[in-house]
């Protein structure tokens, strides 16, 4: 092995290198150790086996330990990020161990000394900052959850290490699942005790996040207070509001883990956001999955609400849009301000276009700032900060040129982007533009990123390095002029370095005053004499050191610029948010213009009055196929004054019931997130929670059947929905016997109407339920129309008052491709069952009564196949006669 080898035979002490490696590995037993060896990160023992398996790299051996070959695998240092990404995606943690000194420095301690190494960082799913490892449009959150000892209170501390965002807030323990599902959790921190709670186990089973368990002692309120004070360098926390013990304990878990993963470096987070008094729209995990807000059923973002409406041009804008759809508002003023911003850009098309053109040039200011603050940034991050600030300045200029009066939300964003308001940002932007070259390296240590003319000392060092011959020639010419010796030369050798060489006959004048005061005798040869001067000695030293000086000077300039970024961190954060705010407003206006979406009207009454409502995702998919979407109206009023609060929706499968239900919930989410909605009009009373029980799935990992999952979700709705909630349920009770299912559905309808008293849509195939609309005061029936035409069922997708006349189940089965004989048999059985509505054996489930007629048999015959293929009404007399002769021939 490099350094000093890795051999360790039985009975023999391990080599110094192996002692070093094993000591560092012992400190990080749960992480793969990336051990820096020159230009490679190498892994040994079980780490090597695991990495080779995940990465598909060669597993070899180097040296021995206790008489056995040491497994080894390695990845190039310059390509390490790609390998890190794959390991993290596989659920691994990686401890990065760097050389903390050069081999030359190690040798100063002794010829057999090995290079010192130490872990500088532990890479985990929640602590990634590199652009190459992070999806640019997706946020990430490292989240710590803590419960009080009795479990009555809970709090979370969450941060995005890549941007510096930091949030601390309490939450109701029973809402753990929906609290976590509203965040882009990439890693969840739990104490061992809290991880064992049944409430936690249920939430983890639903969400399946990457979980890291911490000791119970980590959740200590006093430690949290101390770590907060240390992180923000304050002696009191009063400026950040009053923290509960649970909140401080959550901070302790989070900040202690950050200290561990950053190897003791300072924690670089923004002051904690404490929105404790503003609740957001509650959406539980089952509802999120059902509505496919930001993650589709297949686990991707394609086909989600977010992917459909996203027209943002910047990465921070895309992340902010995702966060707002994940956590819509419930405060009318906040929602109205967002709608005002969209309305402004819709009314100013040209300005919207110019602002979006400016935003296209804005790099990811949030993450560039985060990397610089963490000491992981490079010249490109500095350039990104400068370019983003210039894009913001351009946007401000475009608004000024348009001479408009933007709404308050946009005005605040423009104030944050006006560099003249923040002189430090203005000078930083100007300096970054002048100091950096166009072709920038990724890492500062690669050099060459500071522009010529920015720093005189750097220019001199570079000139010495690149123009040393010219400088020596100019000095030689000056010495010739001073001495009058035309044969004077400046030469170089490895012994003397640079020296002045003259013939012996010219040496005497140089050894006499006044030349002797400048020229110092160095060496006399048979025919030549060599001299030096203080100027030449200094120049020779500077030339030899020029490359090191240039690199060191560039790094010093880089550090100075990074310190200025750190000093301007708060206004930079405000500018980043302002760019995202402009991006979202313009992007939402762009989508609204494309989709024909309208501004929702907010009201205090608990109503949902939509005309021409459409499902944005389904409509977009149909548009790509050149087809249109059938819009429908929805009118609900939780008070029952202006409309029913509850609607039973019937109609055949494939008619669009689920789409009709889902588009109402999506409209609520979009409206309260600050977007326009795809409809002709929408009047909405703000909703506190949305619930969606649509679709069927089992949960085998927890031993739950499809019906059990359905019942658990329905139970959550019936126990948690308030009069301000919005509920959609689809085919409750279908997974059991007809009587049981009908009874459960009946009870659910009555409970939602009489107890929860919320706005609700209830789709069902139990036509017996439709009679409830006549018995309960604030309910109605709706149905989706379908028509039979030439033995084919045509779905019209429009909603009409009243119940459906029939379910058309057999016709849908025919469309699904059921064999014709099975379809005919189904029609026979259906007719018999419909003829005996009062008998138990007429029920569709478990009715196994024998048939009177003999069982049909499949008979293959050409004549039958021919008859099956014809359309009798379409035959002419001549064609009918020809057919008879043809059948005669096949009989």
N, C-alpha and C positions, 0 to 999 in steps of 0.2 A: 504493500500500500504506500501511497505517497506519504510524506512526512518522515515516518520512521518504520514503515512496514506494519503488518497486522498479524504476524505470527504469534501464537500463544500455545505452546505444547503442554500436555498434561504435566503438572508439577512445576511448570515454569511460569514466572510472573508475566502477565500480559504486557504487550508493548505499550510505550507511552501513548501512542495514537489510540490504541484500543481502549486504554484506560480513559482517555479523554472522551471517546465516542460513547462508551458504556455509561460514563458519568452523566453526560448530557441526556442520553436516552432515558436514563432512570428518572430524570426530572419531568419527562413528558411521555409516560408509558402509553397514553391513549391517543397519541398522534403519530403519524408517519413523520420520521425525521429526515428532512432534506439537508444533508450534510455537505457543506461546500468544500469541494476539492478542486482547486484551480478553476477551470472553465466548466465544471460539472457540479451538479447536485447528485450525490450518491446516497443510496439507501442500502442498508445491510440487514442481515438476519431475516426475521419475519416481515419487517417493513419492505424489504426487497421483494419477497415472494408476493406480498399483497399488491404492491405497485406494479410488478410485472404482469400480474393477472388482470388488473384493471386497465392498464395502459397498453398492454400488448407489446411490451418491450422485452428485450433479451434478458433473461436471468442467467447470470454467470457466477463465478466465485473468485474471491481474491483473499489470499492469506488463509490462516487457520486459527481456530479458537478451540482450545481443549481437544486438539487432535482432529477436529472436523473442519472441512472447508467452510468459509464464511460466504453465504449467499450475498450477491451484490447486484444491484441494478442502478443505472444512472440516466440522467437526462441533461442535455446541454443547458448551461446557465442562461444563454440568450433566448432559449425557447421554453423556459420554465413555465411561463404563464399559461400556455396551452395545456400543459400536463397538469398544472394545478387545477385548472377549470374542470378537467375530467375527474380528478380525484375528489374534488368538492362535490360535484354532481353525484358521485357514487356514495356520498355520505361520509367521507373521510375528513379528518382534521389533519393539517400539515404544519409541523413546527419547522420554520426556516432557520437554519443554523449557518451563520456567515463567518468568514475569516475576519477577525477584528484587528489583524495586523498583517504586514507583508512578510514574506519569507526572509527578507533582508533584516527586518526588525527582529524577527525571531532568532536569527543567528547571532545577534548581539548578546543574547543571553547565554549562548553556548552553541557549538557546532551541531550538537544533537538535539537542540530544542525544537519542538514542533510549534507550528503556528497556533496562536490562541484562537479559539472559536467560541461563539455564544449564540443562543437563540435570540433573534431580533424581532420575531413576530410569529404568532400562531394564526394560521389562516383557517377560518371556520366559515360555514355558510352565511353567518350573519355579520362577518367583519371584513368582507371583500370590498376593495375600493377600486381595483383596476378596471378600466374600460373594457378590456378584452375579456374579463370574467363576468361582467354585469350586462344584462340586457338594458340598452339605453333607455327604453321607454317604460320599463317596469321599476317600481320602487322596491326597496328592501327594508326589512325591519328586524332588528335584534330586540326581542321582547322579554322582559322579566315579569313574571306573575308571582304575587305573594298574597297569601291569605293570613288573616289574624288567627291566633291560636284556636279560637272557637269556631272559625270559619264564617263568622257573621259579616265580616268586612273583607274587601279585597282591593288590590290596586295593581296598576301596571306601570312600568317604566319602559319606554320604547325609544329606540334611536335608529337613525340611518347613518352608519359610520361614513358612508361615501359622501354625504352632503352636510353632516353635522346636525341634522334635525334631532330634537330631543323632546319627548313628551312624557308627562307624568300626570296620572289621573286615577281616581278611584272608580270602581264599578261594582255593580251588584253581583255577588258571587254566582247567582243562578244564570246570569247572562254571559258567562265565560265564553261559551261557544260563539255567540254572535259578536262579542267584543273582539275575539281573536280573528274571526273570519272577515272583519272589516279592515284588517291591517294586512299588508303584504309580508306576512311573517316568513322569514327565511331561517330563523333559528329562535327557539323558545328556551328560556332559562327557567328552571324550576328547582326548588329545593326538593330533597328526597321525600320529605314529609308531604309537601303540597302535591307532588307528583303521584302520591299514593291515594289521594282523595278520589272517591267515586265520581264526583263532579268533574274533576280533571281528567280522569280516565275516559269518561264519555266524550268530552270535548276532543281529546287526542284521537280517539277512534274516528270521530267525524272528520277531523281536519288533517290528521297525519303529518304534522310539521316535523322538522328536524329538532329533536329535543336534546338539550344538554343539562344534566342534573348537577346541581351544586350542593355543597354541604348545608345542612340546616342552619349552621352557625353563620352562614353568609347573609341570611335575611335578618339583619340587625339594624334597628332604627338609628341607634347612635352611630354605627359605622356609616350608615347612609348619609347622616347629617355631616359627618367629618369628610366623607368622600366628595359630597357636593361642594362643601366649602373649599376643599383642595382643588377641585376641578375648575372652579370659577374664581379662585383666588379672592375669596371674600371671608369676612369674619362673622357674618350673620346672613341668614337666608331670608330676611324680611322682605327684600326687594322682589322675591319670587313668590310671595304669598305664603299662607300657612299650609304646612304639609301634615297629613295624618301619619300615624306610626306605620300604617301599611304602605303608604307612599314612600316614606323614607326607607323602609325595609326593601321595597322593590328597587329603589335607587341603589341601595347597597349591593344587591345581587348583580345589577347591571354594571355599575361602575367598577366593582371588584373584578368582574369578568373581563371588562375592557382593559383594565390594568394588567391582567394576566396575559391576554392575547397580544397586547402591544408591548410586551416585555418591559413594563415599567415606564414607558414613555408617557409624557403628559397626555391626558385625555382632551381631545379637541372636539367639543360639542357646543352647539349654541345654547343659550339659556333656555331652561325648560318651558315649553308651552303648557299652560295650565288652564284649558278651557273646561273647567269643572261645572260651570253653570249652564252650558249650552248643550243639551242632548241632541244627538243625531238620530236620523231615521233608523230604527232597529230592523235588522234583516238577519234572520237566523241562518245557519249554514245550509239547512235543507232548502230554504227559499232561494238562497244565492245559487245553489246548484241547479234548482229547477228553472230559474229565470236566466241562467247563463249570462250573468252581468259582465264578468270579466274573464271567466274561465268556462270553456264549453264542456259538455259532458265527456268529450274525448280527451280532455286535459290540455287542449291548446287554446289560443286566443282567437282563432279563426271562427267566425260565426257567432261571436259574442256581441252584446250590446256595445261594449267599448270599441271593439274593432270596427263596428258598423258606423259609429258616429264620430270616430276620431279623425279630425282634420288638422291636428296640431302639426307644427313644423319644427318645434324644438323638443329636445328630450325632457327638460324640466316641465314644459307645458303638458306633454303626454303623461308624465307621472302625476302631475296635479289633477288632470282630468280623471285619471284612473282612481285617484284618492277620493275625488268628489263623488264619483259614481258609487264607490264602495261605501261612502259615509255621507249620504245626502243630508241636507240641513232640515231643521224643523223651525227655524226662526224666519219669520216672514221678511224682516228687513234685509237679512243677508241674501235670501233668495231673490228678492226684488232687485237688489243692487246688481246681482249677476245677470238677471234678465234685462236690466237697463243697459248693461254693457253690450249684450248681444243685439239689442234693438238699435243701439247707436251704430254699430258696424253694419247692420242690415240697411240702415238708412243712408250710409255713406260708403257706397260700393267702391269708389275709386280710392278712398283713404284705406279701406280694408285691404285692397290689393297692394297698395304701396307698403303698408305696415307688414303684411305677410312677406313681401319681397325682402324687407329689412330683416325680418325674423329668420329667414332662410340662412342668413350669414352668421347667426348667433350660435356658437358652440355651447357645450354644456357647462355653464358657469358654476352651477351648484357643485358638481363633482370635481371640477378642476380646482375650485377653492378648497374642497374637502381634502383632496390629495396633497395640495401644497401645505395645508395646515398640519397634516399628519407626517410630513416629511417624506412622502412617497411620490411627490410630483416631479415633473421635469419641465424642460423649456417649453414643450408643447402646451402644458397646462397654463403656464404664464401667458403664452400667446392666446390661448382660448379665453382667458379672463379679459385680456385687452380687446379681443375681437368682439366678445359679447357686450362689453361696455360700449364699444363703438356702434354696435347694432342698436343698442338702446338709445344712444345719442341720435342716431339717424331717425329712429321712430319718433323721438321728441320733436325733431326738426320737421318731420312730415306732418305732425299734428299742428305745429305752429303755422306751417304753410297753408294748411287747410282752413285755418281760422274758424274752428268749430268750438263748441262748448261740450266737452265730453262729460259723461256722468262721473259721480264721485269715485267710483271704483277705478276707473281709468285715469282720472285726474291724480289719484294717489300713486298709481303706478308710474305715471309720467314724472311726478315729483321725485320719486326714488331714482329715476333714470336720468334726471337732469344733472349733469356732472358739475355744473356751476354751483349747485346747492351743496356739493361735497368736494371742497378743494383737494382733499387727499386723493379721492377717486379720479378727479380730473388730471392731476399730475401723474398718478400711477398709470392711467390710460395712455397719456402722451408719452411717458417714458418707456412703457412696454412697446409701443409702436416704433419708437426710435432705437431702442436697445437691442431688439431681437432681429435676427436674420430671417429670411423667408423659408429657407430649407433647414428645419430644426431637427436635431436628434431627439430620440425618446428620452435618453438619460443625460443629465447634466455632465456626468463624468466623461462623456464622449467628446465634449468640447465643440467649439466652432459655432456657437449659437449667438454670441454677442456681436453686434454689427460693428464694422469698422467706423471709427470716429466717435464711438460712444465713450471710450475710456482711454486716456492717453497712455497710461502705464501698460494696458493690455496691447494697444497698438504698437508700442515700442517693443514689447516682448515678441509679438508676432513678426514685426519687421526684422528683429534680430534673428529670429528662427528662419524666416523665408528669404531674407535679403542679406545674409551674413557676408557673402562674397562681395556684394556691392559695397557694403559698409567698410569692409577691410580694404577694398581697392581705393575708396575715398580717403580713408585714413592714410594709406600708403602714399597717395598723391600729395597729401598735406605735409607728410614728413619729408618727402623729396624736396618740396618747396622750402621747408624750414631749414634743411641741412644743405641744400644745394648738391646733394649726392644723387645723381640720376640713376645709379645702379642699386639704390636701396630697395629691398624687397621685404614684404611681410610674409612669413612662411609659417607652417604648422608641422609639428611632429608629436608623437605620443608621449615623448619625454618632457619637452619644454612647453608643449602647447603652442600658442602663437608667439612668434618672436620676430625681431627685426634683423635682417641679414645684410651686411655690407662687406665689401672686399677689405682685405687687411690694410691696404694703402689708404682707405678712407676711414679707418677706425680711429686713428689718433685724434682728429678734430672732434669726434664724438665723445672722446674721453676727457676733453678739455672744456673749461667753461667757454661760452655759456651753455653749450649742448649737453655737457655732462650733468647739468641740473635737471635735464628732462630725460635723457637716455641712460639707462642703467645697464652696465656690462653684465652679460650672462655667461658667455662661453667664447673661448678663442680656439680657432682651428688653424690649420696650416695656411690656408688661403683666405679664410673668412672669419669675421668676428660677429657675434650675435648679441643683440641688445633687447631690452624691453623698456616699456614706460609704464607708469601707473595707469595711464589712460588705456593702454593696450591690455594690461593685465585685467583691468576692470571690465573692458569690453569682452575679452576672452571668457571671463567668468560668466558674464551676462549671456553670451552666446550659448555657452554650454548649459546654462540653466534656463534658457529662453523657453523651451517647451514646457518645462515644469512650472516656470513662472506664469506662462500664458494660461495653462490649465488651472493653476491655483487662483489666478486673478479672475478667471471666468467663474469659477465656483464661488469666489467671494462676492462677485457681482450678483450671481444667482441667489446666494443666501440673503443678500441685502434686499433684493426684489421680493423674495419670499417673506421676509420680515415685514415688508410694507404691505403685502397681502394680508398677513396675520393682523397687522395693526388696523387695517381697513375691513376686517372680517364682517362686522355688523352691517355697514352700508353695502358691502358686496352681497351679503345674504338678502338684504332688502332689494337690491337691484335684480338679483336672480329671481326672486319671487315676482317682482314687477314684470320681468320679461315673460315669465310663465303666465301671469295674469292677462297680459296683452294677447299672448298666443291663444289662450283658451277662449277669450271673448271673440277674437277674430275667427278662430276655427269653428266655434259653435255657430256663429253667424253664417259661415261658409256652408256648414252642413245644413242649417235651417233653410238656406236659399236653395240648395240642391234638392232637398227632400220635401220642400213645401211645408215645413213645420211652422207652428204658430206659437205665440207667447201665451202661456197659461195665465188665466185670471185667478188670483188668490183671493179667498174669501174666508171669513170666520166661521161660516156655516159648514157642517161636516158633510159636504156634498161632493159628488163626482159626476159632472155633467159634461159629457164629451159628444161631439158631433163629428162624424167622419173620421173616427179614430182608426189608426193603422199600426200594425206591428212593424217596427223599423227594420228588424233583422230579416223577417220573412219577406217584406216588401223589397228590400235590397236584393235578396236572392232571386225573387221573381223578375225584377227589373233586368237583371243580367241575362235571364232567359227570354227577354222580350215580352214578358207577361205582366198583367196588372194585378193590383191587390184590391180586394173588395173591402171598402171602409164601412164601419158600422158605428152606431150610436150606443152610448151607455149612460144611463141616468140613475143615480143612487143618492139617497139622502138618509143618513143615519137617524135623523129625527123622524123620518117618515112624512114630513110635512109636504115637501114639493115632489117627492118621488119615493118609491119603495126603497127600503134599506137592503132588501134581500131579493135576489133573482135566481130562480131555478132555470138552468139552461139545459135544454134537451136537443136531440138531433142525432143523426147517424154518426158513426165513427168516420173520420176523414172529412167531415163537414166543416171543421175548423173551430170546434168548441175550445180546445186547449189554446189555440192561437188567440181566440177572442178573450179568454180569461187572462192569459199572460200579458197581452198588450195593455191591459188596464194597469197592472202592477208596474210595468215598465214605464208607463206614462207618469205614474206617481214618482218613481225614482228619478226620471229625467227632469221632471218639473222641479223637484225639490233639490236636485243637484245643480240647478241653474241653467238647464238647457231648455230649448223650445221642444215642443212635442209634435209628432206627426198626426195632425188632425185638422179639421176645419175650425174647431174651437174646443177649449177645455176650461171649465171653471172647477177649481179644486179647493176644498177645505183641507188644510194641512193634515198630514197623516203622521201618527207617531210610530206605527209599526206596520210592515207589510208581511203577509204570510202567503205562501204558495204551496199547496199540496197537489202537485200535478205530476203525473208520470209514476211509473212503478219500478221499484228496484229492491233487491234484497241486500242484506248485510251479513254475509256468511261468516265473516271474521268474528262477529259478536253473536252468532247463532240466531240471527233474526230473519224470519221469512219475509217475503214481500208484504204480506198482510200485517205482520207485526210492525214493520217499518212504517207502514201506512197509519197504523193505529197510534204509534208513538208520536208521529208528526201531527196527527189530528188532535191528540190529547194536548200537545203543546199549544196549538191554536186555541182550543176551547178554554184553556186555563189562563192564557196570557193576553188574548185579544181584548182591547178596550174599545169604548165607543168611538174613539178617533182612529182605530186601526182599519186596515183594508185587507180583506181576506178573499182568496180564490181557492176553491177545492174542486177536485175533478174525480168523479166516480169513487167516492168514499164507500167502502163496504163491498167492493167487487171481489175481494180475495177470499171470501168464505161462502157458506151456503146462502141461497137466495133469501131465506127468512131472516137469518142473522144479519146479512149485509143490509137488507132493507130496514131492519130495526135500528141498526147503528146509524145508517144514513138519516133516517127519520129523526132520531134523537139529536144528531148533530145539527140538523136544520133548525129544530126547535130551540136548541141551546144558543146557536149563533143569533137567531132572531130575538129571542126573549131575554137572554142573559147577557151575552156580549154586546148586542145591540149595535153592531158595527156594519159598515158597508161590506157587502159580501156577494160573490158570485159562486154558485154551486152547480156544477155540471153533473148530470147523472143519466143513467139508462134505466133507473127505476121509475117507470112512468106512474107508479102508484103515488110517488111523492108530489106530482104536479097538482094533486088535489089540495095540498097544504096551502097553496096560494089563496084558496078560497076561504081557508079556516083561520089563518093568521093575518093580522091587520096590515102589515107593511111588507108584503111579499108579492112577487109577480112571477109569471112564467115567460120565458123567452125561448126561442128555438131557432136553429139554423136550418134553412130550407134546402131540400133536395128534391129532385124530380126523376121519375122513371121515364125513360124514352128508349123504345125498341129493346126492352129487357136490359137496358143499361141505366145505371144510377148516375145522375148528373148532379154534382154538388154546386150549389149556387153561392154558398159562403155568406149570404146576407142573413141578418138577424131579423126576426119578426116577432111580434107579441104572441103570446100563447104557447102551449106545449106542442111538441112534434106529434104528428099523427101516428108515427110508427118509428121503429129503430133502424129498419133497413139492414139488419145485421147479415141476413143471407145474401143480399145484393152486394154488400161490401166483401163478403167472403168470396163471391164470384169474381169481383175485381182483383182480389188478392191472389187469384189463381188456383182456388180449390178445384179439384177434378169435377167435371160436369156431373158425374153420377153422384158424388158426395153432395153437391149443391142441390140436386133434385131430391135426394133423400132428406136433406135438411128442410126443404120446402114442405115435403110430406109430413114430417114430424111437427113442424111449426103449425101447420094447419090443424093438426089433431090437438095439439096443446092449446091453441087458441079457441078451439071448440069446447074445451072443458076447463074453463078458468077456475072453477072451484075445487078441483080435485088436486090432491097432493102430487099425484103423478104427472100433473101438467106442468110442474115447475121445471125450469130449464136445467137445474142441477140435481144430480142423484135421482133422476127419473128414469128408471131402467125397465119400464113395463114392456112386455113383449108386444110385437106388432101383429095385427090380424093377418095382414097379407104375407105371402111368402117372401123370404128375403130375396132381394134382387141379386142377380149374378152378372158379373161382367162377361158379356158375349161379344167377341170380336167378329165382325162380318163386314165385307166391303160395301154391301148395300146399306147397312146402318150408317157407316161412315159417310156415304154419299148423301143420304137423307139429312144427316146432321149438318152438312155443309151448305145446304141450299136455303134460299129465302122464298117460300111458296108464293107470297103475295107479289113478288117481283117477276114471276115466270109468265111468259106469253103462252097462248094456247099451243103454239108449235113447240116451244121449249118444254112444256109439260108433257106432250106426247113423246118427244124424244127421250125424256127422262124415264117414262114408263118402260119404253123398249130397253133402255140401258139397265134399269133395275131387273127387268125380266132376264136379261143376259147374265146377271150376277147371282140370280137366285139358285 
